[in-house]
Amino acid sequence: MLNRRFLIIRKATILFLIVLGCFGSAGTSLAAKYVRDGALIGARNFYTITADESLFEVARDFDIGVNAISAANPAVDPFIPAQETLLVVPTQWIIPDVPIQRGIVINLAEMRLYYFPRDNAHEVITFPIGIGDQGMDTPLGVFKVVEKTKDPSWFVPKSILNEKPYLPPVVPPGPDNPMGSRSLRLSNRSILIHGTDRPFGIGTRSSHGCIRLYEEDIQALFQMVPTGMRVLIVNQPVKVAVIGKKVYLQVSDYEDSRDLFKEAFHLLDGRNLLEKVDLHKVRAAALEASGLLVDVSIDN
């Protein structure tokens, strides 16, 4: 079952942004590029809401998804936040725990893509994404990029034509094309990493399985990624990092049916960290699932 907060966001988003006229608005954010020095990248930011801003616009300016900024600020109305509201901007991440940090790593739980350049073993570039809706889940596994297309046409799948018979069988390139301006086809040929004509969908489960990026992000990624690059798709709602003597958790969730405390417990146990953490803090972090870094260390 979808988390109720994000279900409400998804249902109300389209109407809200039509009213605001935010379709196809140009983003100004830059790719989040970091030097890797351990498991942690980035730093938490803060931002004060000004007039006529929604969390969708703030999220895009900071190159994060609406899921992330909403989870970090659960008391704030994502559509009409009060002026002068101070937001926590979650721009700090624990890199997903994968055997090999190379190519593209996508973590569905946090709706985020990590790109590890071939020519720089110490760098990571990260982007927010939108993913497959329930019943049309983005698949897990190891894939590779088999095709790159600039200004792609959208050949509407039969499943979508059955749902929306008013659509043409082919949508040509242009501002109304849901593929956006660039696409990367994976070796599972029904799944693509592509742009979007609906930027408010970044940070939501709203696609038919494909992975969507803001237009400015897919254009940057398209330039960097060669054909044949490895793509690993994982689902890690709980991530852990040890920094000095402190143990941190980062919990992200888009489903409310999973026992995230149990996942955190087993993850910490597997890394022999249970004696170093306060399980009350671990439980609180799992329940909040704020996507923020949380210190769960035992108080000294």
C-alpha positions as CSV (number, residue, x, y, z in Angstrom):
1,M,0.0,0.0,0.0
2,L,1.3,3.4,-0.9
3,N,2.2,5.8,1.9
4,R,-0.9,7.9,2.4
5,R,1.0,11.2,2.3
6,F,2.5,10.4,-1.1
7,L,-0.8,9.1,-2.4
8,I,-2.5,12.4,-1.6
9,I,0.4,14.3,-3.2
10,R,0.1,12.2,-6.4
11,K,-3.6,12.6,-6.7
12,A,-3.6,16.4,-6.2
13,T,-0.4,17.3,-8.1
14,I,-1.7,17.4,-11.6
15,L,-4.6,19.8,-10.9
16,F,-2.5,22.0,-8.6
17,L,0.3,22.5,-11.2
18,I,-2.1,23.2,-14.0
19,V,-3.4,26.0,-11.9
20,L,0.1,27.2,-11.3
21,G,1.2,26.8,-14.9
22,C,4.2,24.8,-14.0
23,F,4.1,22.4,-16.9
24,G,7.4,22.3,-18.7
25,S,9.0,25.0,-16.6
26,A,12.7,25.2,-17.0
27,G,14.8,24.1,-14.1
28,T,17.9,25.9,-13.0
29,S,19.5,23.3,-10.8
30,L,22.8,21.7,-11.6
31,A,23.8,18.1,-11.2
32,A,24.8,17.3,-7.6
33,K,28.5,16.3,-8.1
34,Y,30.5,15.1,-5.1
35,V,33.9,13.8,-4.2
36,R,33.6,10.4,-2.5
37,D,35.4,10.2,0.8
38,G,33.5,7.4,2.6
39,A,29.9,6.5,2.5
40,L,28.5,10.0,3.0
41,I,28.0,12.8,0.4
42,G,26.4,16.2,0.5
43,A,25.3,18.4,3.4
44,R,21.9,19.3,4.8
45,N,20.5,22.6,3.6
46,F,17.8,25.0,4.7
47,Y,15.5,27.3,2.7
48,T,12.8,29.9,3.6
49,I,9.6,29.8,1.5
50,T,8.8,33.0,-0.3
51,A,5.5,34.1,-2.0
52,D,3.9,31.8,-4.6
53,E,6.2,28.8,-4.1
54,S,5.3,25.2,-3.7
55,L,7.5,22.4,-2.5
56,F,7.6,21.1,-6.1
57,E,9.4,24.2,-7.3
58,V,11.8,24.2,-4.3
59,A,12.5,20.6,-4.8
60,R,13.5,21.2,-8.4
61,D,15.7,24.1,-7.6
62,F,17.7,21.9,-5.2
63,D,17.6,18.9,-7.6
64,I,15.6,16.7,-5.2
65,G,12.2,15.0,-5.6
66,V,8.9,16.0,-4.0
67,N,9.1,12.8,-2.0
68,A,12.3,13.8,-0.3
69,I,11.3,17.4,0.6
70,S,7.9,16.3,1.8
71,A,9.3,13.5,4.0
72,A,11.8,15.9,5.5
73,N,9.1,18.5,6.2
74,P,6.0,16.4,7.0
75,A,4.1,19.3,8.7
76,V,4.3,21.6,5.6
77,D,1.6,21.7,3.0
78,P,3.5,20.7,-0.2
79,F,1.1,22.6,-2.4
80,I,0.5,25.9,-0.6
81,P,3.2,26.2,2.1
82,A,3.0,29.2,4.5
83,Q,5.2,32.1,3.6
84,E,8.4,32.4,5.6
85,T,8.3,28.7,6.5
86,L,11.9,27.4,7.1
87,L,12.4,24.1,5.2
88,V,14.9,21.4,5.8
89,V,16.4,20.5,2.4
90,P,17.6,16.9,2.4
91,T,20.7,17.2,0.2
92,Q,22.8,14.7,2.1
93,W,23.0,11.0,1.3
94,I,24.5,7.7,2.3
95,I,25.6,6.0,-0.9
96,P,23.7,2.7,-1.4
97,D,25.5,-0.4,-0.2
98,V,26.4,-2.2,-3.4
99,P,29.2,-4.7,-4.1
100,I,30.7,-2.6,-7.0
101,Q,30.3,1.2,-7.2
102,R,30.4,1.7,-10.9
103,G,28.1,2.9,-13.7
104,I,24.6,3.8,-12.6
105,V,23.1,2.7,-9.3
106,I,19.4,3.4,-8.8
107,N,17.8,3.1,-5.3
108,L,14.0,2.8,-5.7
109,A,13.2,3.4,-2.1
110,E,14.7,6.9,-2.0
111,M,13.9,7.5,-5.7
112,R,17.5,8.5,-6.5
113,L,20.1,7.7,-9.2
114,Y,23.8,7.6,-8.5
115,Y,26.3,7.8,-11.4
116,F,29.9,6.7,-10.9
117,P,32.0,8.0,-13.8
118,R,34.5,5.6,-15.4
119,D,37.2,8.2,-15.5
120,N,37.0,9.3,-11.9
121,A,36.9,6.7,-9.2
122,H,36.5,9.4,-6.5
123,E,33.5,11.1,-7.9
124,V,29.7,10.5,-7.7
125,I,26.9,12.4,-9.4
126,T,23.4,12.0,-8.2
127,F,19.9,12.9,-9.5
128,P,16.3,12.5,-8.2
129,I,14.0,10.2,-10.2
130,G,10.4,9.2,-10.6
131,I,9.6,5.4,-10.8
132,G,7.0,2.8,-11.6
133,D,3.6,2.9,-10.0
134,Q,2.2,0.0,-8.0
135,G,1.6,-2.9,-10.3
136,M,3.9,-1.4,-12.9
137,D,7.0,-1.6,-10.6
138,T,10.4,-0.6,-11.9
139,P,12.3,-3.9,-12.0
140,L,15.3,-4.7,-9.8
141,G,18.5,-6.2,-11.2
142,V,21.5,-5.6,-13.3
143,F,21.1,-4.1,-16.7
144,K,23.1,-2.1,-19.2
145,V,22.4,0.9,-21.5
146,V,21.8,-0.5,-25.0
147,E,20.6,2.6,-26.8
148,K,20.8,6.4,-26.5
149,T,18.2,8.6,-28.3
150,K,18.0,12.3,-28.6
151,D,14.5,13.8,-29.1
152,P,12.8,10.3,-29.0
153,S,9.3,9.6,-30.3
154,W,7.0,7.8,-27.8
155,F,5.6,4.6,-29.2
156,V,2.7,4.2,-26.9
157,P,2.6,0.7,-25.3
158,K,-0.6,-1.3,-25.8
159,S,-1.2,-1.4,-22.1
160,I,-1.4,2.4,-22.0
161,L,-3.5,2.6,-25.2
162,N,-6.0,0.3,-23.5
163,E,-6.2,2.7,-20.6
164,K,-6.2,5.8,-22.7
165,P,-7.6,5.0,-26.2
166,Y,-7.6,8.7,-27.1
167,L,-3.8,8.7,-27.4
168,P,-2.2,8.4,-30.8
169,P,0.0,5.3,-31.3
170,V,3.1,7.5,-31.7
171,V,3.8,10.8,-30.0
172,P,6.5,12.8,-31.9
173,P,9.3,14.7,-30.2
174,G,8.3,18.0,-28.6
175,P,7.2,19.6,-25.4
176,D,4.2,17.3,-25.0
177,N,6.2,14.1,-25.3
178,P,6.3,12.3,-21.9
179,M,9.7,10.9,-22.9
180,G,11.2,14.3,-22.7
181,S,14.2,15.3,-24.8
182,R,16.5,12.3,-24.1
183,S,16.2,8.6,-23.4
184,L,18.5,5.7,-22.4
185,R,17.1,2.3,-23.2
186,L,18.1,-0.6,-20.9
187,S,18.7,-4.2,-21.8
188,N,15.2,-4.9,-20.4
189,R,14.0,-3.1,-23.5
190,S,10.7,-2.0,-22.0
191,I,12.5,0.1,-19.4
192,L,14.1,3.4,-20.2
193,I,15.7,6.2,-18.2
194,H,14.3,9.4,-19.8
195,G,13.2,12.9,-19.3
196,T,9.6,14.1,-18.8
197,D,7.1,16.7,-19.7
198,R,5.7,16.5,-16.2
199,P,8.5,17.6,-13.7
200,F,6.1,17.3,-10.8
201,G,6.3,13.5,-11.2
202,I,9.9,13.4,-10.0
203,G,9.8,11.9,-6.5
204,T,6.6,10.0,-7.2
205,R,5.5,6.5,-8.3
206,S,3.7,7.5,-11.4
207,S,5.3,5.8,-14.4
208,H,4.6,2.5,-16.1
209,G,8.0,1.2,-15.0
210,C,10.4,3.7,-16.6
211,I,12.7,6.0,-14.7
212,R,12.1,9.7,-15.1
213,L,14.4,12.6,-14.6
214,Y,14.0,16.3,-14.7
215,E,14.8,17.6,-18.2
216,E,18.0,19.4,-17.1
217,D,19.2,16.2,-15.4
218,I,18.5,13.7,-18.2
219,Q,20.4,16.1,-20.6
220,A,23.4,16.1,-18.3
221,L,23.3,12.3,-17.7
222,F,22.8,11.6,-21.4
223,Q,26.1,13.4,-22.2
224,M,28.0,11.4,-19.6
225,V,26.7,7.9,-20.0
226,P,28.1,5.7,-22.8
227,T,26.3,2.8,-24.5
228,G,27.1,-0.4,-22.6
229,M,27.2,1.2,-19.2
230,R,26.1,-1.0,-16.3
231,V,22.9,-0.1,-14.5
232,L,22.1,-1.6,-11.1
233,I,18.6,-1.1,-9.7
234,V,18.2,-1.9,-5.9
235,N,15.6,-1.2,-3.2
236,Q,17.3,-0.1,0.0
237,P,14.9,1.8,2.2
238,V,17.4,1.7,5.1
239,K,21.1,2.7,4.8
240,V,23.7,2.9,7.4
241,A,27.0,4.8,7.8
242,V,29.6,4.9,10.5
243,I,31.4,8.3,10.8
244,G,34.0,8.4,13.5
245,K,32.3,7.0,16.6
246,K,28.8,7.8,15.4
247,V,26.3,5.5,13.7
248,Y,23.8,7.1,11.3
249,L,20.7,5.8,9.6
250,Q,18.9,7.1,6.6
251,V,15.5,5.8,6.1
252,S,13.3,6.4,3.1
253,D,10.0,4.9,2.4
254,Y,7.2,5.0,-0.2
255,E,5.3,2.0,1.1
256,D,3.8,1.7,4.6
257,S,3.5,-2.1,4.6
258,R,7.2,-2.7,5.3
259,D,8.7,-3.2,8.8
260,L,11.5,-0.7,8.5
261,F,12.6,-1.2,12.1
262,K,13.1,-4.9,11.4
263,E,15.1,-4.0,8.3
264,A,17.2,-1.5,10.2
265,F,17.8,-4.1,13.0
266,H,19.0,-6.8,10.7
267,L,21.2,-4.3,8.8
268,L,22.8,-3.1,12.0
269,D,23.2,-6.7,13.3
270,G,24.8,-7.8,10.1
271,R,27.4,-5.0,10.5
272,N,28.0,-5.8,14.2
273,L,26.7,-2.4,15.2
274,L,23.8,-3.2,17.6
275,E,26.0,-2.6,20.7
276,K,26.7,0.9,19.4
277,V,23.2,2.1,18.8
278,D,20.2,3.1,20.9
279,L,17.3,0.9,19.6
280,H,14.8,3.6,20.7
281,K,16.5,6.0,18.3
282,V,16.5,3.3,15.6
283,R,12.8,2.7,16.0
284,A,12.0,6.4,15.9
285,A,14.1,6.8,12.7
286,A,12.3,3.9,11.1
287,L,8.9,5.2,12.0
288,E,9.6,8.8,10.8
289,A,11.3,7.6,7.5
290,S,12.3,11.3,7.0
291,G,15.1,10.6,4.5
292,L,17.3,12.6,6.7
293,L,20.5,11.4,8.3
294,V,19.7,10.4,11.9
295,D,22.3,9.8,14.6
296,V,21.3,6.6,16.4
297,S,24.4,6.2,18.5
298,I,24.2,5.4,22.2
299,D,24.7,8.6,24.2
300,N,28.0,8.7,26.0
